[in-house]
Amino acid sequence: MGTVQIREVRKSYGAVQVLHGVSIDIKDGEFVALVGPSGCGKSTLLRMIAGLEDISGGDIVIGGRVVNDVAPKDRDIAMVFQNYALYPHKNVRDNMSFALQQRRVPKPEIVTRVDNAARILGLEPLLDRKPRQLSGGQRQRVAMGRAIVRDPDVFLFDEPLSNLDAKLRVQMRSELKELHQRLGTTTIYVTHDQIEAMTLADRVVVMNGGVIEQEGPPLELYDKPASLFVAAFIGSPPMNFLQGEIVDGNCLMLADGTRLLLPCADPKERSRVTVGVRPEHFSIAETGWPATVSIVEPTGLETQITARLAGQLIRVLVRGRTAFAPGASIHLVVAPGDVHFFDAAPVPELALNDPS
């Protein structure tokens, strides 16, 4: 069984505590993405699951067995690294079979496993090539093939697509999802790219400063962020934030005195709040919040407008094309269900709301 339980796991380097009691339960066959900014502890946690880092406290349980003191090779996991870690002097077949050779698996079984993995990953024509003769995407497939042949209970991926160009990342993302659907192996995937996490995972765990901010299905995190950090991190382009004071029940008064009529009241009735609206949830209308267009970025499928609202930059996504030009005046409206209310804490730097 490929179940993984992470129970109150802590990690310290001397006096510096990196993980502060992290707990996650991962079901057999589930694809879970650990996502967050650099330094949040996600890669450290993955290396602890793999046995490459010691645990300062708590337990890691794989398949019902506590593995805190179990060697990496005995944990029945396979890890795919960011840098591929291929042997340059070995061909593709030997790279994929090396771990099996070390474990003295019978040669006929090695051939069967390698051929099966090569077929799944489309590597059959490349088995006799050396890594230097392969493209970045092909090398990543070889690294995945090396993990597949081990037939582990759990796959661990440490930012495997970060060295690829944008087009190839999209292609490999689709291939990874198809691979998981075919194999059904429990997968823990670390990335700083929230788009990767959203598109690949059954469940996303957002980490920040060594703790879990929120976990759940991707669209749940997108639609119902539990904190200002999650709201700022999940979504591209990021959520817009406006900070101010609630007056007259449902009117947001900004720092410069501008009053914006809200379509709904804050359910928690806070006097000072941060109001969040995703770019695609704005509509342009005859009346509403007044803004001035600064930048228009057409992509064909949609148009991204950067506008100034009371001295703050906000982003608006419009489906299709628009005739608006820089300097144009527009009015923005938003539906009641698309307004998010948060405590009036400083907005994370992850989100653009800088008037400069």
Secondary structure as GFF3:
##gff-version 3
##sequence-region A 1 356
A	DSSP	beta_strand	4	13	.	.	.	ID=ss1
A	DSSP	beta_strand	16	26	.	.	.	ID=ss2
A	DSSP	beta_strand	31	35	.	.	.	ID=ss3
A	DSSP	alpha_helix	42	50	.	.	.	ID=ss4
A	DSSP	beta_strand	57	62	.	.	.	ID=ss5
A	DSSP	beta_strand	65	66	.	.	.	ID=ss6
A	DSSP	three_ten_helix	72	74	.	.	.	ID=ss7
A	DSSP	beta_strand	77	80	.	.	.	ID=ss8
A	DSSP	alpha_helix	92	102	.	.	.	ID=ss9
A	DSSP	alpha_helix	107	121	.	.	.	ID=ss10
A	DSSP	three_ten_helix	124	126	.	.	.	ID=ss11
A	DSSP	three_ten_helix	131	133	.	.	.	ID=ss12
A	DSSP	alpha_helix	136	148	.	.	.	ID=ss13
A	DSSP	beta_strand	154	158	.	.	.	ID=ss14
A	DSSP	alpha_helix	166	183	.	.	.	ID=ss15
A	DSSP	beta_strand	186	191	.	.	.	ID=ss16
A	DSSP	alpha_helix	194	200	.	.	.	ID=ss17
A	DSSP	beta_strand	203	208	.	.	.	ID=ss18
A	DSSP	beta_strand	211	216	.	.	.	ID=ss19
A	DSSP	alpha_helix	218	223	.	.	.	ID=ss20
A	DSSP	alpha_helix	228	233	.	.	.	ID=ss21
A	DSSP	beta_strand	240	247	.	.	.	ID=ss22
A	DSSP	beta_strand	251	253	.	.	.	ID=ss23
A	DSSP	beta_strand	259	261	.	.	.	ID=ss24
A	DSSP	beta_strand	272	277	.	.	.	ID=ss25
A	DSSP	three_ten_helix	279	281	.	.	.	ID=ss26
A	DSSP	beta_strand	282	285	.	.	.	ID=ss27
A	DSSP	beta_strand	289	298	.	.	.	ID=ss28
A	DSSP	beta_strand	302	309	.	.	.	ID=ss29
A	DSSP	beta_strand	312	319	.	.	.	ID=ss30
A	DSSP	beta_strand	329	334	.	.	.	ID=ss31
A	DSSP	three_ten_helix	336	338	.	.	.	ID=ss32
A	DSSP	beta_strand	340	343	.	.	.	ID=ss33
###
